[in-house]
């Protein structure tokens, strides 16, 4: 039933198709039948991942699989210590991953909780209060102010009925509902004036509707299905690390194969060659990298929490660094989600509301009319203002309070004694209040209706005849305000000596005195404007996606700087007519998408993704949830956001501040830079180990390093500095760069070549130390090789802080955590050599002062060599740029 366009059907068609009489409703037998057919009026949730499943998912990474295989082989060959160390690292990584991901998906539960606990329906001619879960298609449902709508349905009775639907449609003000049958196909949700949606709130009036959709057949249900169907996408970092893991794994296997083949040709013992091959595999793979990446991301997550952003999924913090498009919802995200009066018009005078003068009788009367012809309230609750009622009317009260005019106080002076409530046909609201020795009628409403009820206009203290020329001026001002996306309310009054016997439009709403207009808008956030500017400087394209009207969206987008010269806006209906190919070809010219549905939002996100962009999506409503989940990084609002949007998102902004996203992008970029530094350091060191082993085997030399030496260096000596590199301070120009291309290899921009060169230097230095020490004994040779490798790698950490900047320019002390990590690693290395028991386990010897001097001199060569390479590279680069 949920797929039909019910809003196009008249009452007779509805009753026939749903087999129901509006005054009688369904009988109990029919209710039971439909309950069996359509099920409960609730959202069906998908199964959740268990903690056990999440734990085992951590072992799908190719690099982790290689490590486990290496540990098993080491255990099989009797190297139990190697096996234990590797498995502990793998286990630590898995535990850290589960801790971060153990926030179960609650999106669908949150959707389910939006249902009302009770609903009023007509069944067998009686009004019954039932649980909302028991509502079935065809039920006649009664709603009134304060109720949540329990199902989707077509409205068949409406008395001043207004429903707030912003969480679903994105429209910032309640929608006036009526019973008029609509024409046309695929009318946007926000324009279906004769339709009520599950979870929306009735803010004014009362009405009845026939339920046409329940449970998963509602618009909320469709969103639930969309959330279920959205698969989690891998972040750019996850993709790159997967690629790196496969590359290292395949590389390790190839190198092992080559070494084994060379050894076979050299007639070396098969078991010895197998052990050597395992040593090479261990040397090739940076065992600590998965854990280091996880820890660095965790630190980034904590930094984000300190800056008002909660990261729900660990890799998401890095994904922000690659964001090239931010698709932002308008209401509550770029705007304040609070209607605010900004303009006041009285005869021939249009001013900002702050410039109003309460000494001016006309301006005072205009403000007072909006204040007294009003059903909203603004009360203090624990020191905070609590608004109740239509946001438009609340805005009028707030405007009056700016000038010290409080509603309760003014109503005590000018008591309300009669009223005509707002009516969608009249488009007017009128109150009668005591005034001086008589009564004053206050009326507000749509200008096109109200102006026809006026015959005078207030100018100063006088009431002057309303001429056609004056009317044209007023209409021109109204058009000017409307073109700027302001919602305009016209204001009028008249004084009467007594209250008429019949209170109706004919007695009260004619011969009025026009006093002015108030123009209001949901204003942009000040911080959002600055954030948009910063995002552009960072090469990120901001896009507005909203369920609001096109004119309103364009006005806000222009003010924020989102909609620039040459860019366009498009509505959902026009978007729906575009084929996927047409959208792909034209998507870059649209900066504003208005009157869009949840399906449109997902399509827009996917359209940008097909362009190769990394898309961040912000939102706060139920309608944003599918797009938040589909986006590369979903950002939900923590204060105004619904539970659905928060649980579907990767990140929640606790301050609802668009600017927080920009700070998150900077953090994400910094984290990727730092992870890349850690990878640079670890791989160049590991290549050094491979080079040392490979050359020694090719030249038929003894093996310079044992597997336990390599494991210790990779897991202990290297891990702490690599971790410290992961918290390196951000480079000054980080937010002036263009977003990183996620398709670029992690070894791009010269990193691959630098790894090979630096690794070769480290490997040669290690072999040199080994050869010098071997002249005394194999044990001393291995001790000098182990010590030189360890020290040169610690010195090398300074090189990896930048691929092109000199450490003398960066400064040795600008990352104090790195200095601490180097010191700890150095002490641990010295402990192995100087503590006899440990020296025995690692099969090392005691070095003389001369040997220590040789080791130290060799270890410093890597710093000098890399500094020279950077200087030559920069010189060549500068010459090319000058040429």
N, C-alpha and C positions, 0 to 999 in steps of 0.2 A: 504493500500500500504506500510505502514511503516514497516510491519513485514517481507517482502521479503528480501532476501540477494541479493540486487541489484548489489553489487560490483562483483558478480560472472558472470554477464551478459555482453555479448559483445554489440557493438553498434547496430548491426542489431536486436538483441533480445530486446534491450531497445526501439528502435523505433517501433517495432511491438507491444510490450506490452503496451507502452504508447501512441501508435497511433500518432506519431509526426515525422516530417521531420526536421532534424537539421538545414537546411538552410532556411526553411520557418517558422518553429515554429507552434504554434496553431493559429486557426482563432478565431475571437471574439465570434462566436456562441459556439465553443467548450470550450472556457475559461469560459463563463457564465454557461455552463452545469457543468463543473468541480467545479466551485465556489459553485454552489448549492449542489453538491455532497459532497465535502470535507470541505466546509466552509472557513472562513478567515484563512490566514496564520498567526495565532496568538495563544498565549497560553491562554487556558481557565482557569479562576480563580474560586476557590471555594468561597462560601459565607463566610463572616467574622462574627465573634461573635460580637453582639452589646454590648454596655456598660451595658445595662439593663440585658442582658443574663449573662454577666460576673458577675454582681452584685448578681443575684439570685444563681449563681453557688457557691458563697461563703457560702451559707446556706446548702450545701449538707453534710457538715461534721457532723458526728454523735454526737460529743460533743456539737456542736452548736445547733443541734435539741433538745437535752436534756435540754440545757439552756433555749431555747425558751419555751419549755413545762413547765419548772419550773417557768418561769416568768408569764406565763398565769395562772397557778394554784395559784401563789401568788396574782395576781390581782383579781382572782375570790374570794379569801378568804379575800380580802380587804387590803392586804399588798401592797399598791400602790407604796411605796418607793422602796420596793424590786424589783417590776416589772420594774420600770423605770431604776434602776441601772443596772439590768441584760441586758435589751434591749439596753441600751446605749453601754455596752461593746460589745455586738454582732454586733451592727451597726458600731462601731469603727473598729472592726476586718474586717468587709466586705469592708468598704471604703479603708482601707489600702491594702487589697488584690487586689481590682480593680485598684488602683493607680499603683501598680507594674505590673499588667498583661495587662494594657491598651495600650500595644504596639501591634497593629493589625498585623496579619501575612501578611507580604509583599513579601514572597518568590516568589509566582507565578507572582506578579506584576513585580518584579525585572527580572524574566525570560522573561516576555513579553517585557520589556523595552530593552532587549538585541537585539531585532529584528532591522534591519536597516530601516531607514525611506524610502529609495528608492532602487530600483533594476533595472538593465538593462536587458531586455529580447528581444528575437527575436519573433515577432508575425506577421504573414501574410507577411513574408519576410522583415520586417522593424525592425530596432533597436529602441525600445521604453524605456523610463525611466518611471517606474511606482512605486507606493507605494509597499513596501515589503509585506504589508498585502494582496495585490492582486495577488501575485504569486500563481500558482496552479501546481499540479503534471503534468509533461509533458512539462512545460515551459523550453525553452532553455535560460539559464542565462549566462550573460557575467560578468566576474570578473577580476579585475586587482589590482595591488598593492595599498593598502590603503582602499580597500573595505571590508566591513563585508559581510560574506556569508549569503544570505537571506533565504535559504532553504537547506534541505539535498539533495544531488544528486550525480550522477556518472559523473566524469570528462571525457569529450570527446575531449577536446583540452587543451594542456598545453605547455606554453613557459616559461621556467624557473620559473614555478609556485611553490611558497612556501606559506604554510598557517600555522599560529600560532594557535594551538589548546589546549594549556596547561590548559585553564579553563575547558575544557571538558575531555581531556585524561590524563592530568597530566604530559605530556612530556614537558621538559623545553625548547626545541629549536623548531623552525618552521619545519614543515614536507614538504619534497620535494614531489610534487604530479606528477603523470603521468597518462597515459590512459591505462595502462596494466590491462587486466581482471585478477582478482584473482581467485585462486582455493582454495578449502577447506571450511569447515563449521565453523561458529562462530568465525571468525577472529576478534581479539581485535580491538577496535576502532582506536587505535594508529597505527595499521599496515595496515589499509585500505588506501593504497597510491593513489587509484583511486577514492576516495570519499571525498566530501566536506560536512561540517556540519554547520548548522545554528549557528550564533553568533561567528564563528571563523573569524580570521582576515587574509586577504591576505597581506603578507609582501614583496613579490617579484614576478615579472613576471605578466603573464596574463593567462586567460584560459576561457573555457566554460564548463558548466555542464548541464545535464538534471535533472530537479527537480523530485525527486522520493518521497519525503515526505515533507509535509508542516504542520504548526500548531502543533497539538498534535501528529502527526505521524512522527515527527522528533526525533532525540536522545534527544534534549532538552525537547521536549514534553513528552517523556517517563519519564524523570526525574521529570517533573512537576506532572505527574500522580503518581509517586512513593511518592513524597512529600505529595500529597493529601491523599494517602492511609496510610501513617504512622500516627498511633494514638499516642497522647501524653501519655507517660508512667509516672506513679506515681514515685516520688523520694522515696528513702528509708525512709527519714524523714516523708514524707506524709503517707507512709504505716504504719510506727510505730505510728504516731499520730492518724491515723484512728483506729488502733488496740487499742491504749490507750483509745480513746474516747468510743469505744464500751465496753471495759472492765469496765471503770468507770461507764458508763451508766447502764450496766447490773448489776454491783455491787451495784449501788445506788438503783436500783429497788428491788434487792434481800433483801438488808438491810432494805429498807422501808417496804417490805412485812413482814419480820421477826418482826420488831418493831411493826407494826400494829397488827400482830397476837398475840404478847406478851401482848400488851395493851388490846386487846380484851379479852384475858384470865384473865387479871387483872381487868376486868370490868371498864376500864377507859372510859371517854366519847369519842365517835367516832370522833367528830369534833376535839377534842384536839389531839387525836392520828394521825389524818390526818395532822394536822398542824405540829406535831412533825416529822412525816415521811417526809414532805416537807423540814423541817429544816435539816434533815439528808441528803436528796438528795442534798440540797444546800451545805452542809458541805463536801459531798463526791467529788463533782466536782469542780476542780480549775477554777473558772469563768474567771480568767485573763490569763489563759495559752495560748489560741489561739492568743490573742492580743500580749502577750509577745513574743511568737515564731515569729510572723510576724515582730515585732519591732527589735528583735535581728537579724533576717535575713536581714532586711533593713540596719541595722548598718554594717553588714558584707558586704552587697552590696556596701556601701559607701567606706568601707576600700578597696574593690577590685578596685573600680574606681580610688582611689588614687594610686593604684599599677598597673595601665594600663590594667585592665580587667573590661569590662562592662557586668554586668549580666542582661540579658533580662527577665529571669523568676526567680522569687524570690527563690523558693526552690532549684534551681540549685546550689547555692553557698554551701549548705550543702552537696549535692550529691557528689561534688568534694572530700569531705573528705572520702568517701567510695570507690573512684576509685581504682580499682585493675589492670586495663589494660588501657593503653593509645594507641589508634590506631592513628598513625600520618601520614598524607600525607607527602611526601618527598619534592616536589618542592615548594619552598617558605616558607616552615614551618621548616623543618630540614636543608634545604639548603638555599642559598641566592637568588635563582632564578636569578642568574646572571652568565653567562658563564665567566670563568676566566682562562687565560693562567697560568699554573703552571709549565710546563716543556719546556725546549728548548734543541733540539738535533742538534748538528753539528757533523761532522765526528768523530766517536769514543768517543764522549763526550756528556753525558746526564746530565744536570744540572737543578737546580731550576731556574725559570725565574729571580728571584731576583739576582742570581749570574752572570747573563750575563754581559759581558764586551764589551762596545761599542768601545774599542780600538782594539778589535779583529775583523778583517775585515769580517770573516765568520759569526760571531754572529751578527754583525751590519747588514750585508746583509740579514740575515734570518729575522731579525726584520723589516727591511725596506721593504722586499718583502711582508710581511703580512700587512704592513701599506698602501702601494701604490696599491697593487692588492686587492682593497677593495671598496665596494660601500656604506658602512655604514658611519655614521657621529656621532660625539660626540661634541655637542655644549653647551655652557654655557647659562643657562636660569635662570635669577634672582639669580645668584651665585651658581646654581646647574648645574651639568652636565646632559644634556638630550641626551639620546642615541636614534638614529633613524636607523633602519635597522636590518639585521639579527644579533642575539645575538653572533653568532660565529665570525662574522666580527667585531662587536663592541669590543669583547674580544681582538682581534688582535690590535685594535687601542689603547685600554687601556694599553696593554702590552708595546706598543711603547712609550706611554706618560710617563711611569715610568722612561724612560731614556731621557726625554726632547724632544722626537721626536713627534711634533704635525703635524697632517695630513694636515691641510690647509697650514702650513708653508712649509712642505716638498713637497707638490704638487705645490707650487709656484716655488720651485727650480727645481723640476722634473715634468714638466707638462705632463698630460695624453693627448696623441694624437691619441690613438686608443685602441680598446678593443674587446675581445671576451667574451660575458657574460657567466656566469655559465650555463651549460647545463647538465641535468640529465643523458644523454647518455654518454657525454664526461667525466663528473665528474670533470671538470676543469674550471677555470676562468683565463683569461689572459688580461693584460693591456700592452700598449706600452707607455713608458714615455721618455721624453728627458733626456739624460744622457751624461755629459761631452760634447764632440763634435758630438755625435751620438745619438743612441737610445738604450734603454734597455727594453727587454721583461721580465715582471714579471709574473710568473704562480704559482697558488696554487691549491690544490685539493687532491683527494684520492691518497695515496701512490701507491697502486697497479696499477693505471693507469699512474701516473706521472713518476714513476721510469722507465717505459718502453719508455718514451720520452726523457730520459737523456742519454748522452754518456760520461759526465764528472762530476766530483764532485769538489766543492770548498774546499780546505784545506789551511787555512791561507790566503795568497794573491794569491795562485796558483790555477789553474784549472787542475786537475789530471784526468787521464783516469778512468772511472767507471768500475771496475772489478766485476766479479761474487762474489768474496769473500767479497768485500765491500757491494755489494747489499744484500747479506745474513745477514751481520751485521745490515744494515739499517732495513731490514724486521724483524729481531729479536727484535730490539729496538721498532719497531712499535707494535709488538705483546705484548711486555712487557707493553707498555703504554696502549694499548687497554684492557689488562687483569685487569688493575687498573681503568677501566671505563673512561679513558680519550678519548676525541674526538680528533683525530689527523689530522692535515693538513700538507701535504708535500709542500715544497717550492723550486722553481727553477727559473733560469733566463738565459738569453743569451743576448749578445750585438750584435746589428745589425747596419750597417752604414746608412741604409735608410729604409723608411717604404715600405713594399711590396705593389704592386698594388692590390693584392687580399688578404684581411685579412681573413684567415681561419686557421683551425687547422693544415693543412699540411704545411703552410708557417711559422706559429708562434710557434706551440707546438711540435717541434721536435729539436733534437740536443741541448737539454737544459743542463744547468749546475746545478746539484743537490746541494742545499745549506744546507738543514736541515729540521726539523719538529718542529712544536709547538703543545704541548699537552694541552688540556683545559678541564675543568670540572665545573659543577655547585657545588661550594664547600660547605661543611657543615658550619653551623653557629657555631662559637666558643661557644656561650652561650648554644647552644643546646646540645653540648657534656657534659657540666657540668650538665645540666638539666636531661639528661638521667641517669647519674651517681646518682644524688640525688633521682630520682624516684625509682631507684633500691634499694637504701638504705631504702626508705620508703615502700618497698615491692610491688612496682608497676611495672608491666611488660610492657615495651615499645615495640610497634609493628609498623613496617613501612608498609604502604599500598600506592602503587604508580602505575601510568600508565606508568612509564618509564621502560626501559629494565632491565632484571634480573641482568646482570653483573654490570650495573651502580648502581642499588639499593643495591646489596650485598656489593659493595665496600664502598659506603657511610655508610651503616649500620654497617659494621665492624669498620670503622674509628670512628663512634659515640659510639660504644659499644653496639649497639642494637642486632647485630648478634654475638652470642657467640659460643664457641666450643660445638658441639653436636646439635646445632639448624640449621634449614634449611630455604631455600627460595622456593617459589612455584609461578608459573605463572598462569595467569587467565585461560588459556586453560586447564591446569592440574586440577585447582580448580573446573572448570565446570564439569569435569568428576567424581568428588567425590560425592557420595550420602551424604545426610544430616548426616547419621549415621557415614559414613567414616570420614567426616569433624569433627564431634563431637569427635571421637576417636583420631584424629591426630592433632587437631588444636593447641595443646600446644607445638608441636615441631616446628611450623613455626613462625619465627620472621619477615620474609619479604614476602610480597605479591606483585609481579610485573606484569605489563601489565594487570591490572585489570580494569573492567568496573564498572559503578555505581552500577549495580545489585550485582556484586561480593562484593563490599564494604559493602553493607547492609547485605549480607549473612555472611560475616566475623564478623561483629559486633554482629549479632544475634547468631552466633556460640559461641562466647565468653560469651554472655549473658546466653546461655543454660548451660554453665559450672558454672553458678552461679556468674559470675564476673560482677562488675559494670564497664561499659565501657565508657571512655572518647574518643571522636574522634575529631581530629583536621583536619582542611582543609581550602582551600581558593578558590577552583574552583567550577564551576557549578556542576561538576561531584561529588563533595563531599557532596552536599546538602542533598540527601536522607539519607546517612549514618549519617550525622550530626543530622538530625531530629530523626533517629531511635535510636541513641546512648543514653545512660543514661544522658550524658552531652556532648553537641556538642560545640566545641571551634573553632570559625572562626577567620581568620586573618583580622585585621582592616585596614591595609595599602594595602596589595596586594590582599586581599580577594574580591571576587565579591559580589554584593548586594545579590545575591541568597544565597550564603553560609552564609552571616551575618544574614539574616532574618530567615534562617532555624535553626540557632544555638541557644544555650542557653546562650553562653558567647562569647564576641568578645574581642580579644586581641588587644589593640590599638597600641602596639609596635611590633606586629608580633613576639614576643619573646617567644620561646618554654619554656624558664625558667619561664615566668610568670605563666604558668600552674602549675609548682611546688609550687610557692608561693600561688596560688589559692587553691591547695590541702591542704596546711598547714592551710590556713584560714578556709577552709571547715571543717577540722578536729577539729580545735579550736571551731568553731561555734557549732558543734554537741556536743562536750564535755560540752560546756557552757549551751546549751539547756537542756542537761541531768542533769546538776547541778540545773537548774531552776525547772525541773520536780521533781528532788529529794527533793528539798526544799518545793515546793508547795504540793506534795502528802504526804510527811511525816507530814506536818502541818495539812493537811485536814484529814489524818487518826487520828491524835490527836483529832480533833474536833469530828469525828465519835465515837471514843473510849469513849470520855467524855459523849456524849449523850447516847450512847448505854448502858454503865454501869449504868448511872443514871436511865434509864428506867427499866432495868432488876432488879435493886435494889429498884425500886418504889420510887426513890428520885425525888424532883422537877427538872424540866429542867434547867440546869445550864446556857445555852446560848439561846438567842432569835435569830430568823432568821436574824434580822437586824444586830446583833452583828457578826454573821458568815459572812454575806455579806460584812460588812465593813472590817473585817480582811482579807477576801479572795481578795477583790478588791483593797483595799487601803494599809493596813498594809503590806500584803505579796507582792503585785505587784511590788513596787519600788525595794525592795531587790532582787526579782526574776529577774527583768530587769537588775540590776547591776551585778548579777551573770552571765548574758548573755554576758557581756563584760569582763569577767575575763581574765587575761593574760594567754597566752598559756603555757602549761607545757613544760619543757625543752626537754623532750624526745619524743615530739609529732611526729616528723618526723623519728624516729627510730622504731616506732611500725609498725606492719603489718597492712594492710588496715582492717578496721572494717568489720566484716561479717554482711551484711545487713539482714540476716535471724535470727541473734541473737536477742533475746528479749531485749527490752529497760531496762528490769529489771534484765538482766544477770549480771554476775560478782559480785554477792552478793548484788546488789542494792535492790532487792525485800525484802530480809531478813532485810536489814538495814531500809527500809521504815517502815516495820511492828514494829521493835523494837523501833525506834525513835518515831514513831507515838504513840505507846503505852505509852512511857515515858511521852510525852507531854500531852496526854490525862489524865494520872494519876495525873500529876502535876496540871492540870487545875481543876480536881475534888477535889484534896486536898485543893486548894485555896478556892473553892466553899464551901466545908464543913466547913472550918475554918470561913469564912465570914458569912455563914448561921446561925451560932450561934447568930449573932447580928440581921440580917434580911435577907430576900430573896434578896432584892435589893443589899445589901452590898456583899452577897455571889456571885451574878452574876457579880458585879463590880470587885471583886477580881479574879473571873474566867476569865472574859474578859481581865483584865490587865495582869494576869499571862500568859494566852494563847498568847496575843500579844507580851509581852516581851520575853517569852521563844522562840517564833518563830524568833524574831529578833536576839537573841543570837545564835539560831540554824543555821543562815545563814553561820556562820564561819565553822560549821561542814561540811556543804554541798559543800565547795570549793574543797574537795577531799574525795573520798570514803575510802582511805587508809592512806593518809598522814595527820600528825598532823598539826593543825592550827598554832602551835608554831614553826613548821618547815617551813611552807609556809609563815607565817608572817601576823599579823593582818592588817598591813598598805599597803600591796602590791596591793590592789585594793581600791584606794581612792574613786572611784565612789560608791563602796559598803558602805563605811563608811558614805558617804553623804546620800545615800538612807536610811540607818538605822536611821540616825539622823532625817531626814524629817518624816519618818514613826513614830518615837518616839514622835516628836512634835505634829503630827496630833492626835496620841492616847491621849496624855496629854491634848490636846485642847478639846477633847470630854468630858474628865473627869472634867476639871477645868472650862470650859465655861458653865454656868448654862443652857442656852437655848439648847445647844447640849446635855448636860447631861440629860435634860428632854426628848428630842426626843429619845435618846437611852435607857431611863429608867434605868439610872445608879445612884449610890450614891457617896458620898464624903468619901475618905479613910483617916484613921488616919495615923500618922507617923509609928506606929507599924505595921499596916496593909501593908503599903508600904514596910517596911522592910521584912515582910514575903513574899510578892509578889516577891521582888527582889531576895531574897534567893532561892525561889523555881525556878525562871526563870533561874538561873545560873546552876542549877543541870544538865540540858540537855547537857551543854558544857562539864562538868566533866564526865558525864556518857558516852558520845560518844567518848571522848578521851580515856577512859579506854577500851572501846570495840575495838577501832582501835589498841591500844597497844597490847591487847591480841590476836587479829586476826593476826597482823604482827608477833608476837612471835611464834604463832602456825604455820604460813606459813613458817617462817625461819627454824623451827625445822624439818618440813616435807622435805624442800629442802636439809637440811644437812643429813637427813636420806636417 
